[in-house]
Amino acid sequence: MATRGSRSEKVKRIFQQFDANCDGGLNREEMADLVVAVNPRVKFSDAQISAILDEVFRTYGEFIDGEKGLTYDGLLRTYDDGAGDVDRDFDALGLELNSDDNKGKSAASSSSIADERVLEPHKKQRTAAWAASPNHGIVFDETWKVVDDLEILIKRLKAKQVKDGKMKGDNFDAYSDPGWSRELGPSAELSEKRVVWEESGHDYALFVKELGVLRTKVDGARSREEAFDGHMAIGRVLYEHQLFKEALVSFKRACELQPVDVRPHFRAGNCLYVLGRHGEAKEEFTLALEAAENGGNQWAFLLPQIHVNLGIALEGEGMVMSACEHYREAAILCPTHFRALKLLGSALFGVGEYRAAVKALEEAIFMKADYADAHCDLASALHAMGEGEKAIPVFQKAIDLKPGHVDALYNLGGLYMDMGRFQRASEMYTRVLAVCPNHWRAQLNKAVSLLGADEAEEAKKALKEALKMTNRVELHDAISHLKQLQKKKVKANGSANGEGAFLIVEPSKFKTVSEKTALRQELANALAIRAFQRITRLRGCDVDLLKKEMTDNDVPVSYSGGGVPEKSIRKPNLEVILRRLLQFLKPETFQGAVKAINEGILSVLDENGSGRVDLGMFFAVLAPICGGSPDKRKRVAYDALLWRPVNEGSAQIKKADAVRYIKLLRAIYIPSHGVSEMLEVHGEADFSLVSLSEFLVMFDDPDWGFGIMSSLVKLETGDRTRHGRYACSVCRYPIIGSRFKEMKSHFSLCNQCYSEGKVPSTFKQEEYRFKEYGSESEAMKDKCLCFNLQSKGSSNNDS
C-alpha cells in the first residue's frame, strides 16, 4: 500500500495535470476533463457529467475557491473519502512520480529534522496525516503536547511487550476485506497485520495508569472545545496503534463533551465494531448519522462513509436487508464509491437477490478492476444462478489478484464439487488449508471430494484430521459411512459418490402395507418442508410469539394497488421482526434464515417486486412451521388472517381469504403442486365467511389443503431417532428418522432414498411393498407379533 507521502504526491500530479490555467483550482471544465480521463471505458452524457460535478462542488463546498474551482486539498479529500482510487487513476493517466524530486525532499527532511523540531517542536514529531487536517485534525497547541507524550508512552509499552514476546499478530489479509471506511477524511488505514496487545501484565497496567494522567490533564483544559480536541486526538492515536479499548474510552468522553458532533460517535462506532460489539457500534453510527443529517452541508461529505459503516455493523448483527438500505444510500450519495457498491452486491447475494447482486458487483469491478473481493462475490453469485462455467474464470481472477484469498479458494472448491470435478475441488481445499490450517469445513470438504474421486483411504485420513479440529456428530457419521463402504466394497451407480448401485423405481411400483406408512411423494414434499424449517430454524420459534407480535405491535394500514387495505411492511422492517422471533440465533445463522425466507416466502408474497409484504399473511404462512402443537399452529394461522384489515373486527374470515391462504401455503411449501393452483381462476370471488372449524377442515384436506402437516410433525419428532445397526441399503448411511423395510426382500431404506424411489440393484421386483418403522421398538413389536402368529399356526397344525 502506498505511503501517505506518495499518495499525496500522486494526487498533486493529477491536480497539476488538469489545472490547465495553473490558477491553483480545478474549475468545472477542468474537473469534467479529469472525470472523463480517469474513466476511459465510461461514455458519460453531458447530463451525467453535470450531475457529478454538481455533487462534487456541493459536497466539497468548503474547498471551492471562487471561480478557480476545487483546490488541491479538496481533490485530496475526495480521494480520502473513497470517491476514487488514487493508484488506479494515476496509472490510467500514465503519470509518473519524479524520483529525483523525491530523493531531494527526503534528504532535505532528514538533514533538517533537528532544526524543525526546534522551530515546531510538537507538530513535526507527529506525521499522521489526520493530525494536520484543517477540518478534524488537531486544533490546539496543548493537544500536540499531549499527543507527543502519548506517543512516547505507546513506544515504551511496545518496546517492553516486543522484548517479552507478548505482542501477537493475526493474518487478516487472507479473508475478504469488509470494505471498512475506518476513518473520516484523510486516513491511515489499519495495517494488514492485526496487533494483539497483552493486557494482563504489569507493563500494560502502568501504561493505562499513565494514560489516565494524560486524560486528567486534558479534562483540565481551559475550554470545553480544547478538552474535546484533546480526547479526540488521544483516541485517534490509540486507534492507529490498535489499542481499541482505550481509544473507545477517549471517544466516549468526547461524545459527552460534544454530543451532537459527528466525529466521536463515528469513531466510537469503529472501535466497538473492531471489538465485536456490533449492537453498540450500530447505535453509535446511528447517532453519527443523525448528527450529520442535522448538521447541514458541514458533514455532507461524511454521509456515504457513515452509511457504509452502519451497514457493516448491521451485517455484524445479521441484519443484511437493513444493511442493503445503507449501502444503497451510500452509493446514491457517492456514485463512484466502489466499496459501497461491492458491499451492496455482497449483501444482496446474502439475501438471495442474485441478479441485483451481479449488477452491483459488476459496477464495483468496473470502477476498480483489481478488486479481488468483488470478483470473488461476483463469481459466487454467478454460481448461485447456475452459471458455473462463467464463475470459474471470475474466481480465478480473484485468486490471481490475491493468491491466498481463502473465500475464493473455498468457494471455487465448492463449485468444482457441484460440477463433479472432485480432484480439482480437493486441490482448492488443500490450498485453503495451506493458508488456514484449522479450517475444519475445508478439511471436511476435502474428504468428501477425495471420496468423490474414489480415493477412500485418503478421504478417511482427511476425515480424521477434520475430527481433530471439531467433534461434530456429522464427522462421526461420515467415518462410520466410510468404514461400511470399505466392508461392502461396493462401487457407486456409475460414479464414485459412495452410494451402492441402485435402481430408481417408478412411483406406481412402490406400495405400502399399512395406512401408517407414508406415501413416497408425500414424504418427499414433507422432507423438503422439513429442510426449509431446519435452515430457517423456525421450529425453535414458538408460535405464541407470532401472536404476541400481532398483539403488541401496531402496524399502520396501507392500500395495495387494487385498493385493498393491508398491514404491509417493508422487507428491512420485517427483518427486524424476524430478529425478535429468532433472537436465539447467532448472526451468521440468522443471515442464512433470512436468505431462505426471502427466497422461499417473500418472493411469493411480494409477487410484484414492490419490496412490501402483507404482514398478516406472512404470519399465517409462518405459523404451520413454527414450534408448538399442530392445533395451536393452525389456530394462530387463523388468528393471523383475522388480524388482517379485511377481516379485522369480525370473528370469522372471508372464504376468499382462506382459499388464497391455502393456495399460498401450497405454492410456498409444495411448489410442484401449488404454483399451478395459484394461477387457476374459479369464477367470482366467494365472500362468504368461514369459522375456525370450517377453516380447519379446509386446512387438513390432504388433496387441496395442507394435510401434509401431519407428515411434517412426524419428521420433527423422529429427527434424532436412530435404528441401531441398521444402515440404508442404498446410501449406506446409518438410518436416522423412519426406517422403511421392504417386506419381501427385507432390505431397509432411509427417508431420503425411499422418497427418491431408490432400491438396491440386486433386488429387481415387479413391485415393492414397504412398512414404515418410526423406532426399533415398533419393529420389535412387529417381530414379536409375527412370532406369536407363527407359533399359533404351528400349534394348530400339531393338533
C-alpha positions in Angstrom: 0.0 0.0 0.0 1.3 3.5 -0.9 2.5 5.7 1.9 0.7 8.9 2.7 3.5 10.8 1.2 3.5 9.1 -2.2 -0.4 9.2 -2.1 -0.5 12.9 -1.7 2.2 13.3 -4.4 0.1 11.3 -6.8 -2.9 13.5 -6.1 -0.7 16.6 -6.6 0.5 15.3 -10.0 -3.1 14.5 -11.1 -4.2 18.0 -9.9 -1.3 19.7 -11.8 -2.2 17.6 -15.0 -5.7 19.1 -15.1 -5.1 22.6 -13.7 -4.7 23.9 -17.3 -4.7 27.6 -16.4 -2.4 27.0 -13.4 -4.6 29.1 -11.1 -4.5 26.6 -8.2 -8.0 25.3 -8.7 -10.0 22.9 -11.0 -13.0 24.7 -12.5 -16.0 22.7 -13.9 -14.4 22.3 -17.3 -11.1 21.0 -15.8 -13.0 18.7 -13.4 -15.0 17.3 -16.3 -11.8 16.6 -18.2 -10.5 14.7 -15.1 -13.6 12.7 -14.6 -13.6 11.6 -18.3 -9.9 10.9 -18.4 -9.9 8.6 -15.3 -12.9 6.6 -16.6 -11.8 5.9 -20.2 -14.3 3.0 -20.6 -17.3 5.0 -19.5 -19.3 7.1 -22.0 -20.7 9.9 -20.0 -23.6 12.0 -21.2 -23.5 15.8 -20.7 -26.2 15.4 -18.1 -24.3 12.8 -16.2 -21.1 14.9 -16.2 -23.1 17.9 -15.0 -24.7 15.8 -12.2 -21.3 14.5 -11.0 -19.8 18.0 -11.0 -22.9 19.4 -9.1 -22.4 16.7 -6.4 -18.7 17.3 -6.1 -19.0 21.1 -5.9 -21.9 20.8 -3.4 -20.3 18.2 -1.2 -16.9 19.8 -1.1 -18.1 23.4 -1.0 -15.6 24.3 1.7 -12.8 23.5 -0.8 -14.1 25.6 -3.6 -12.1 28.7 -4.2 -14.5 31.0 -6.1 -14.2 30.8 -9.8 -10.9 28.9 -9.6 -12.8 25.8 -8.5 -11.8 22.8 -6.4 -8.4 23.2 -4.6 -5.7 20.6 -4.3 -6.9 19.9 -0.7 -10.4 19.4 -2.0 -9.2 16.8 -4.6 -7.2 15.1 -1.9 -10.3 14.9 0.3 -12.4 13.3 -2.5 -9.9 10.5 -2.8 -9.7 10.1 1.0 -13.4 9.8 1.1 -13.3 6.8 -1.3 -14.7 8.7 -4.2 -11.9 7.4 -6.4 -8.8 5.1 -6.3 -5.6 7.2 -6.4 -3.4 4.4 -7.7 -5.8 3.4 -10.4 -6.4 6.9 -11.7 -2.6 7.7 -11.6 -1.8 4.6 -13.6 -4.8 5.3 -16.0 -3.4 8.7 -16.8 0.1 7.3 -17.4 1.7 9.7 -14.9 5.0 9.1 -13.0 6.4 10.5 -9.8 9.6 12.5 -10.1 12.1 10.2 -8.3 14.8 12.9 -8.3 12.5 15.4 -6.5 11.5 12.7 -4.0 15.2 12.0 -3.2 15.9 15.7 -2.8 13.0 16.1 -0.5 13.8 13.1 1.7 17.5 14.2 2.0 16.4 17.7 3.0 14.0 16.5 5.6 16.5 14.1 7.2 19.2 16.8 7.4 17.0 19.5 8.9 14.9 17.4 11.3 16.6 18.8 14.4 16.0 22.3 13.2 12.3 21.6 12.5 11.9 20.2 16.0 13.3 23.4 17.4 11.0 25.6 15.2 7.9 23.5 15.6 8.6 21.1 18.5 5.2 19.4 18.6 3.7 19.4 15.1 6.8 18.0 13.3 7.0 15.0 15.7 3.6 13.8 14.5 3.5 12.6 10.9 0.0 11.1 10.9 -2.0 12.8 8.1 -5.2 13.3 10.1 -3.4 15.5 12.7 -2.8 18.3 10.2 -6.2 18.1 8.6 -7.9 21.5 8.6 -11.3 20.1 9.4 -10.9 17.4 12.0 -7.3 17.3 13.0 -5.6 18.9 16.0 -6.7 22.4 16.7 -5.0 23.5 20.0 -1.2 23.6 20.6 -1.6 22.0 24.0 -3.1 18.9 22.3 0.1 18.5 20.3 2.0 18.2 23.6 -0.5 15.5 24.8 -0.1 13.6 21.6 3.7 13.6 21.8 3.6 12.4 25.4 1.2 9.6 24.4 3.4 8.5 21.5 6.3 8.2 24.0 4.1 6.0 26.3 3.0 3.7 23.5 6.6 3.4 22.2 7.7 2.4 25.7 4.9 -0.2 26.0 5.6 -1.6 22.6 9.3 -2.0 23.4 8.5 -3.9 26.6 6.0 -6.2 25.0 8.1 -7.0 22.0 11.1 -7.7 24.3 9.0 -10.1 26.4 7.4 -11.7 23.3 3.9 -10.7 24.3 2.8 -8.9 21.1 0.9 -11.1 18.6 -0.2 -10.6 15.1 -3.1 -12.3 13.1 -3.1 -12.6 9.4 -6.3 -10.7 8.4 -5.2 -10.4 4.8 -6.3 -13.9 3.9 -10.0 -13.1 4.3 -12.3 -10.8 2.3 -11.8 -7.1 3.2 -15.0 -5.9 4.8 -14.7 -2.6 2.8 -14.4 -0.8 6.1 -14.4 3.0 5.9 -12.3 3.3 9.0 -11.5 7.0 9.0 -13.1 10.3 8.4 -11.4 12.2 5.7 -7.5 11.8 5.5 -6.7 8.5 7.0 -4.0 6.0 7.6 -5.5 2.5 7.1 -5.1 -0.1 9.8 -2.1 -2.3 8.9 -2.8 -5.6 7.3 -1.5 -7.3 10.4 -3.7 -7.1 13.4 -1.7 -6.3 16.5 -2.9 -8.0 19.7 -1.7 -6.3 22.9 -1.1 -8.3 26.1 -3.4 -6.6 28.6 -2.8 -8.7 31.7 0.7 -7.7 32.6 2.2 -5.1 34.8 3.6 -3.0 31.9 0.1 -2.6 30.4 -1.4 -1.6 33.8 1.3 1.0 34.1 0.6 2.3 30.6 -3.2 2.6 31.5 -2.3 4.5 34.7 -0.1 7.0 32.8 -2.7 7.3 30.1 -5.2 8.2 32.9 -2.9 11.0 33.9 -2.9 12.4 30.4 -6.7 12.2 30.3 -7.0 14.1 33.6 -4.7 16.8 32.1 -7.0 17.1 29.1 -10.1 17.3 31.3 -8.5 20.3 33.0 -8.2 22.2 29.7 -9.1 25.9 29.6 -12.3 25.3 27.5 -14.7 22.5 26.6 -13.5 22.7 23.0 -9.9 22.2 23.9 -10.8 19.2 26.1 -12.8 17.8 23.2 -9.8 18.3 20.9 -7.5 16.5 23.4 -9.7 13.5 23.9 -10.3 13.1 20.1 -6.6 13.3 19.5 -5.8 10.7 22.2 -8.5 8.4 20.8 -7.2 8.6 17.3 -3.6 7.9 18.3 -4.7 4.9 20.3 -6.9 3.7 17.4 -3.9 3.9 15.0 -1.9 1.7 17.3 -4.8 -0.7 17.6 -5.4 0.0 21.3 -9.1 -0.1 20.7 -10.5 -0.4 24.2 -8.5 2.6 25.4 -9.4 4.5 22.2 -13.1 3.8 22.9 -12.8 5.4 26.4 -11.5 8.6 24.8 -14.1 8.8 22.1 -16.9 8.2 24.6 -15.5 11.1 26.7 -15.5 13.3 23.6 -19.2 12.3 23.0 -20.0 13.5 26.4 -18.3 16.9 25.8 -20.0 17.4 22.4 -23.0 15.1 22.0 -24.1 16.4 18.6 -20.7 16.2 16.9 -20.5 13.5 14.2 -16.8 12.6 14.7 -16.7 11.0 18.2 -19.8 8.9 17.6 -18.4 7.7 14.3 -15.0 6.8 15.8 -16.6 5.1 18.8 -18.6 3.0 16.4 -15.4 2.0 14.6 -13.8 0.9 17.9 -16.9 -1.0 19.0 -17.2 -2.9 15.7 -13.5 -3.9 15.8 -14.1 -5.1 19.4 -17.0 -7.3 18.2 -19.7 -5.2 19.9 -21.8 -4.8 16.8 -25.1 -3.8 18.5 -23.4 -0.9 20.3 -21.5 0.0 17.1 -24.8 0.3 15.3 -26.1 2.7 18.0 -23.1 4.9 17.7 -23.3 5.0 13.9 -27.0 5.8 14.1 -26.2 8.8 16.3 -23.4 9.9 13.9 -25.9 9.6 11.0 -28.5 11.7 12.8 -25.9 14.4 13.7 -24.6 14.5 10.1 -28.1 14.8 8.7 -29.0 17.6 11.1 -25.7 19.4 10.6 -26.5 20.6 7.1 -23.7 20.7 4.5 -20.9 20.7 7.1 -20.8 16.9 7.3 -22.5 16.0 3.9 -19.3 14.6 2.6 -19.2 12.1 5.5 -22.7 10.7 5.0 -21.6 7.9 2.5 -19.0 6.7 4.9 -21.4 6.7 7.9 -24.0 4.8 5.8 -21.3 2.2 4.8 -20.1 1.6 8.4 -23.6 1.5 9.7 -24.4 -1.2 7.1 -21.4 -3.2 8.1 -22.4 -3.0 11.8 -25.9 -4.2 10.9 -24.4 -7.1 8.9 -22.4 -7.9 12.1 -25.8 -8.4 13.8 -27.1 -10.5 10.9 -29.4 -7.7 9.6 -28.4 -7.9 5.9 -31.6 -6.5 4.4 -31.3 -3.4 6.6 -27.6 -3.2 5.6 -28.6 -3.1 1.9 -30.6 0.0 2.6 -27.5 1.9 3.9 -25.1 0.6 1.2 -27.6 1.7 -1.5 -27.9 5.1 0.1 -24.1 5.5 0.2 -23.9 4.5 -3.5 -26.6 7.1 -4.3 -24.8 9.9 -2.4 -21.4 9.0 -3.9 -21.8 7.2 -7.2 -18.1 6.4 -7.5 -17.9 4.7 -4.1 -16.9 1.3 -5.3 -16.7 -0.1 -1.7 -20.4 0.7 -1.2 -21.3 -1.0 -4.5 -19.3 -4.1 -3.6 -20.8 -4.3 -0.1 -24.3 -3.8 -1.6 -23.7 -6.6 -4.1 -22.4 -8.9 -1.4 -25.4 -8.2 0.9 -27.8 -8.7 -1.9 -26.1 -12.1 -2.6 -26.5 -12.8 1.1 -30.3 -12.5 0.9 -30.6 -14.4 -2.3 -31.1 -11.4 -4.7 -28.6 -12.8 -7.2 -29.3 -10.7 -10.3 -29.3 -7.4 -8.4 -26.0 -8.6 -6.7 -24.4 -9.3 -10.0 -25.3 -5.9 -11.3 -23.8 -4.1 -8.2 -20.7 -6.2 -8.2 -20.0 -5.7 -11.9 -20.3 -1.9 -11.3 -17.8 -2.1 -8.4 -15.4 -4.0 -10.6 -15.9 -1.6 -13.5 -14.7 1.2 -11.2 -11.9 -0.9 -9.6 -10.7 -3.7 -11.8 -8.3 -5.1 -9.3 -10.9 -5.5 -6.5 -10.3 -9.2 -5.5 -13.2 -9.4 -3.1 -15.7 -8.1 -5.6 -14.5 -10.7 -8.1 -15.0 -13.4 -5.5 -18.5 -12.4 -4.6 -19.5 -11.9 -8.3 -18.3 -15.5 -9.0 -20.3 -16.8 -6.1 -23.4 -15.0 -7.3 -22.9 -16.5 -10.8 -22.5 -19.9 -9.3 -25.8 -19.5 -7.3 -27.6 -18.6 -10.6 -26.4 -21.8 -12.2 -23.7 -20.2 -14.4 -20.8 -22.2 -13.1 -18.7 -22.0 -16.3 -18.9 -18.2 -16.2 -18.0 -18.2 -12.5 -14.7 -20.2 -12.8 -12.6 -17.5 -14.6 -14.0 -14.9 -12.2 -13.0 -16.9 -9.2 -9.6 -17.4 -10.8 -9.2 -13.7 -11.3 -9.8 -13.1 -7.6 -7.1 -15.7 -6.8 -4.7 -14.2 -9.3 -5.2 -10.8 -7.7 -4.8 -12.2 -4.2 -3.3 -15.7 -4.2 -4.1 -16.5 -0.6 -7.8 -15.5 -0.9 -9.5 -18.1 1.3 -13.1 -17.3 0.3 -12.3 -17.5 -3.4 -10.4 -20.8 -3.0 -13.0 -22.4 -0.8 -16.0 -21.3 -3.0 -14.2 -22.4 -6.1 -13.7 -25.8 -4.4 -17.5 -25.9 -3.8 -18.2 -25.1 -7.5 -15.9 -27.8 -8.7 -17.7 -30.2 -6.3 -21.0 -29.3 -7.8 -19.6 -29.9 -11.3 -18.3 -33.3 -10.3 -14.6 -32.3 -10.8 -13.6 -33.8 -7.5 -9.8 -33.8 -8.0 -9.8 -30.0 -8.7 -12.0 -29.4 -5.7 -9.6 -31.3 -3.5 -6.7 -29.1 -4.8 -8.7 -26.0 -3.9 -9.4 -27.2 -0.3 -5.7 -28.1 0.1 -4.8 -24.6 -0.8 -7.3 -23.2 1.7 -5.7 -25.4 4.4 -2.2 -24.1 3.5 -3.4 -20.6 4.4 -5.7 -21.6 7.3 -4.6 -25.0 8.7 -7.6 -25.1 11.2 -10.3 -24.5 8.6 -12.4 -27.7 9.5 -15.0 -27.1 6.8 -12.3 -27.1 4.2 -10.8 -30.3 5.7 -14.3 -32.0 5.7 -15.0 -30.9 2.1 -11.6 -32.2 1.1 -12.5 -35.6 2.5 -15.8 -35.6 0.6 -14.1 -34.5 -2.7 -11.5 -37.3 -2.2 -14.3 -39.8 -1.7 -15.9 -38.5 -4.9 -12.5 -39.0 -6.7 -12.7 -42.7 -5.5 -9.8 -42.2 -3.1 -11.3 -43.7 0.0 -8.1 -44.1 2.0 -7.1 -40.5 1.6 -10.7 -39.4 2.3 -10.6 -41.4 5.6 -7.3 -39.6 6.6 -8.8 -36.2 5.8 -11.9 -37.0 7.8 -9.8 -38.0 10.8 -7.9 -34.7 10.5 -11.3 -32.8 10.5 -12.3 -34.8 13.6 -9.3 -33.4 15.4 -10.4 -29.9 14.6 -14.1 -30.3 15.6 -16.1 -33.0 17.3 -19.3 -32.6 15.3 -21.6 -35.6 15.0 -21.7 -35.4 11.2 -18.0 -36.3 11.1 -18.6 -39.5 13.2 -21.4 -40.5 10.8 -19.1 -39.8 7.8 -16.3 -42.0 9.3 -18.8 -44.8 10.0 -20.1 -44.5 6.4 -16.6 -44.9 5.1 -15.9 -48.0 7.2 -19.1 -49.5 5.8 -18.1 -48.8 2.3 -14.8 -50.5 2.8 -16.5 -53.6 4.2 -19.1 -53.7 1.4 -16.6 -52.9 -1.4 -19.5 -51.7 -3.5 -19.0 -49.2 -6.3 -21.3 -46.4 -7.0 -24.0 -46.2 -9.6 -21.7 -45.3 -12.5 -19.9 -42.8 -10.3 -17.8 -42.6 -7.2 -20.0 -40.8 -4.8 -20.1 -43.5 -2.1 -23.5 -45.0 -2.8 -24.2 -48.6 -3.5 -25.5 -49.5 -7.0 -29.2 -48.7 -7.2 -32.3 -48.5 -9.4 -34.8 -45.7 -9.4 -38.3 -47.3 -9.5 -41.4 -45.6 -10.8 -43.9 -44.5 -8.1 -46.6 -46.9 -9.2 -44.4 -49.8 -8.1 -44.0 -48.5 -4.6 -46.7 -49.9 -2.4 -47.4 -49.6 1.4 -48.6 -52.4 3.7 -50.4 -50.1 6.1 -52.1 -46.7 6.3 -49.4 -45.5 8.7 -46.7 -45.9 6.1 -46.0 -42.6 4.3 -46.5 -42.4 0.6 -43.4 -41.8 -1.4 -44.3 -38.4 -2.9 -45.9 -37.1 0.3 -42.7 -37.9 2.2 -40.6 -36.2 -0.5 -42.7 -33.0 0.0 -42.5 -33.2 3.8 -38.7 -33.7 3.7 -38.4 -30.5 1.6 -40.5 -28.6 4.1 -38.5 -30.0 7.0 -35.3 -29.0 5.3 -36.6 -25.4 4.9 -37.7 -25.5 8.6 -34.2 -26.5 9.6 -32.5 -23.8 7.6 -34.8 -21.1 8.9 -34.8 -22.5 12.5 -38.4 -21.6 12.8 -39.3 -24.6 14.8 -37.3 -23.0 17.6 -39.7 -20.1 17.5 -42.8 -20.8 19.5 -46.0 -20.0 17.5 -47.2 -17.9 20.5 -44.5 -15.4 19.7 -46.3 -14.7 16.4 -49.5 -14.0 18.4 -47.5 -11.7 20.7 -46.2 -9.7 17.7 -49.7 -9.2 16.4 -51.0 -8.1 19.8 -48.1 -5.8 20.9 -47.2 -4.0 17.6 -49.5 -1.6 15.9 -48.8 -1.7 12.1 -50.3 1.2 10.1 -52.8 0.2 7.4 -51.8 0.9 3.8 -53.6 0.2 0.5 -52.4 -2.1 -2.2 -52.5 -1.4 -5.9 -56.0 -2.9 -6.0 -57.3 -0.6 -3.2 -57.4 -3.4 -0.7 -56.4 -2.4 2.9 -53.3 -4.2 4.2 -51.0 -4.1 7.1 -48.0 -4.1 4.8 -44.4 -3.7 5.8 -41.1 -3.1 4.1 -38.6 -6.1 4.0 -35.9 -4.4 6.2 -38.6 -3.7 8.8 -39.8 -7.3 8.5 -36.2 -8.4 9.1 -36.3 -6.6 12.5 -39.4 -8.6 13.5 -37.7 -11.8 12.4 -34.7 -10.9 14.5 -37.0 -10.7 17.6 -38.6 -14.0 16.7 -35.3 -15.7 16.1 -33.2 -13.9 18.8 -31.7 -17.2 19.9 -29.7 -17.5 16.6 -26.2 -16.3 16.0 -25.8 -13.5 13.4 -24.4 -15.8 10.7 -27.2 -18.4 11.2 -29.8 -15.7 11.2 -28.5 -14.4 7.9 -29.0 -17.9 6.4 -32.5 -18.0 7.8 -33.4 -14.6 6.3 -32.0 -15.7 2.9 -34.1 -18.8 2.9 -37.2 -16.9 4.0 -36.6 -14.2 1.3 -36.1 -16.8 -1.4 -38.9 -19.2 -0.3 -41.6 -17.0 1.2 -41.1 -13.3 0.5 -40.5 -13.9 -3.3 -44.0 -15.4 -3.5 -45.8 -12.9 -1.2 -44.2 -9.9 -2.9 -45.1 -11.1 -6.4 -45.0 -7.5 -7.8 -41.5 -6.8 -6.5 -42.7 -3.7 -4.5 -40.4 -4.6 -1.5 -43.5 -4.7 0.8 -45.2 -7.7 2.4 -48.7 -8.3 3.9 -47.6 -8.9 7.5 -50.8 -10.8 8.5 -50.4 -13.2 5.6 -46.7 -13.6 6.4 -47.5 -14.6 10.0 -50.2 -17.0 8.7 -47.7 -18.6 6.3 -45.1 -19.0 9.0 -47.4 -20.5 11.7 -47.5 -24.1 10.4 -43.7 -24.5 10.6 -43.2 -22.8 13.9 -42.9 -24.6 17.3 -46.0 -25.6 19.2 -48.7 -28.3 18.9 -50.3 -28.7 15.4 -53.7 -27.4 16.8 -52.0 -24.3 18.2 -50.2 -23.6 14.9 -53.5 -23.8 12.9 -55.2 -21.6 15.4 -52.5 -18.9 15.2 -52.7 -19.1 11.4 -56.5 -18.4 11.6 -55.9 -15.5 14.1 -53.3 -14.0 11.7 -55.8 -14.0 8.9 -58.4 -12.4 11.3 -55.8 -9.7 12.2 -55.6 -8.5 8.6 -57.6 -5.3 8.0 -60.0 -7.0 5.5 -61.2 -9.3 8.4 -60.5 -7.1 11.4 -63.4 -6.7 13.8 -65.0 -9.9 12.7 -65.0 -13.3 14.4 -64.7 -15.1 11.1 -62.6 -14.8 8.0 -63.8 -14.4 4.4 -63.7 -17.7 2.4 -61.8 -16.0 -0.4 -59.0 -15.1 2.0 -58.9 -18.7 3.4 -58.7 -20.1 -0.2 -56.0 -17.7 -1.2 -54.1 -18.5 2.0 -54.2 -22.3 1.4 -53.1 -21.7 -2.2 -50.2 -19.6 -1.0 -49.2 -22.3 1.6 -49.1 -24.9 -1.2 -47.3 -22.6 -3.6 -44.6 -21.8 -1.0 -44.1 -25.2 0.6 -45.3 -27.6 -2.2 -44.3 -25.7 -5.3 -44.7 -28.7 -7.6 -48.5 -28.5 -6.9 -49.1 -25.0 -5.5 -47.8 -22.8 -8.3 -50.2 -24.1 -10.9 -53.1 -23.8 -8.4 -52.2 -20.1 -7.8 -52.9 -19.5 -11.5 -56.3 -21.2 -11.6 -59.4 -19.0 -11.9 -62.6 -20.2 -10.3 -65.2 -17.6 -11.3 -66.3 -14.9 -8.9 -64.7 -14.5 -5.5 -66.6 -16.1 -2.6 -67.2 -13.5 0.1 -69.0 -15.9 2.5 -67.5 -16.3 6.0 -65.5 -19.2 7.3 -65.5 -20.3 11.0 -62.4 -21.8 12.7 -63.8 -25.3 12.5 -64.6 -24.9 8.7 -61.1 -23.4 8.3 -59.5 -26.5 9.9 -61.4 -28.8 7.5 -60.0 -26.8 4.6 -56.5 -26.8 6.1 -56.4 -30.6 6.8 -57.7 -31.6 3.3 -55.0 -34.0 2.0 -55.6 -33.1 -1.7 -56.4 -29.4 -1.7 -55.3 -28.2 1.8 -52.1 -28.6 3.9 -52.7 -32.1 5.1 -49.0 -32.8 4.7 -48.5 -31.1 8.1 -49.1 -34.4 9.8 -46.1 -35.9 7.9 -44.0 -32.8 8.8 -44.8 -33.2 12.5 -43.8 -36.9 12.3 -40.5 -35.9 10.8 -40.0 -33.3 13.5 -40.4 -35.8 16.3 -38.3 -38.5 14.7 -35.4 -36.3 13.7 -32.9 -37.9 16.1 -34.2 -41.4 16.1 -31.6 -44.0 15.2 -32.1 -47.6 14.4 -29.1 -49.3 16.0 -27.0 -51.2 13.5 -29.4 -50.6 10.5 -27.9 -48.7 7.6 -29.7 -47.7 4.4 -29.2 -50.4 1.7 -28.6 -47.7 -0.9 -26.7 -44.8 0.6 -25.0 -46.9 3.4 -25.5 -44.2 6.0 -26.9 -45.1 9.4 -30.7 -44.7 9.3 -32.0 -41.6 11.2 -35.7 -40.9 11.4 -38.1 -43.5 10.0 -36.9 -46.9 8.6 -38.7 -48.2 5.5 -38.5 -52.0 5.4 -39.2 -53.9 2.1 -41.4 -56.9 3.3 -40.3 -59.4 0.6 -36.6 -58.9 0.3 -36.1 -57.4 3.8 -33.8 -54.5 2.8 -34.2 -51.2 4.6 -34.2 -47.6 3.2 -33.8 -44.2 4.9 -36.3 -41.4 4.5 -34.4 -39.8 1.6 -33.7 -42.8 -0.5 -37.4 -44.0 0.0 -38.7 -40.6 -1.1 -36.5 -40.7 -4.2 -37.6 -44.2 -5.2 -34.2 -45.8 -4.9 -33.7 -49.5 -4.3 -30.6 -51.7 -4.4 -30.0 -53.0 -7.9 -29.6 -56.6 -6.6 -33.4 -56.6 -5.8 -35.3 -56.4 -9.0 -39.0 -57.0 -8.4 -42.3 -56.2 -10.1 -43.4 -54.2 -7.1 -42.0 -53.2 -3.7 -44.1 -53.3 -0.5 -42.8 -51.2 2.4 -43.6 -50.8 6.0 -42.5 -47.8 8.0 -41.0 -48.1 11.4 -40.7 -44.9 13.5 -38.4 -46.6 16.0 -36.8 -50.0 16.7 -39.3 -50.6 19.5 -42.1 -50.6 16.8 -40.0 -53.1 14.7 -39.5 -55.3 17.7 -43.3 -55.4 18.5 -43.9 -56.3 14.8 -41.4 -59.2 15.1 -43.0 -60.5 18.3 -46.4 -60.3 16.7 -45.2 -62.3 13.7 -43.5 -64.8 16.0 -46.8 -65.3 18.0 -48.8 -65.7 14.8 -46.3 -68.3 13.6 -46.4 -70.1 17.0 -50.2 -70.3 16.9 -50.1 -71.5 13.4 -47.7 -74.4 14.2 -49.7 -75.3 17.3 -52.9 -75.6 15.3 -51.1 -77.8 12.7 -49.8 -80.1 15.6 -53.3 -80.5 16.9 
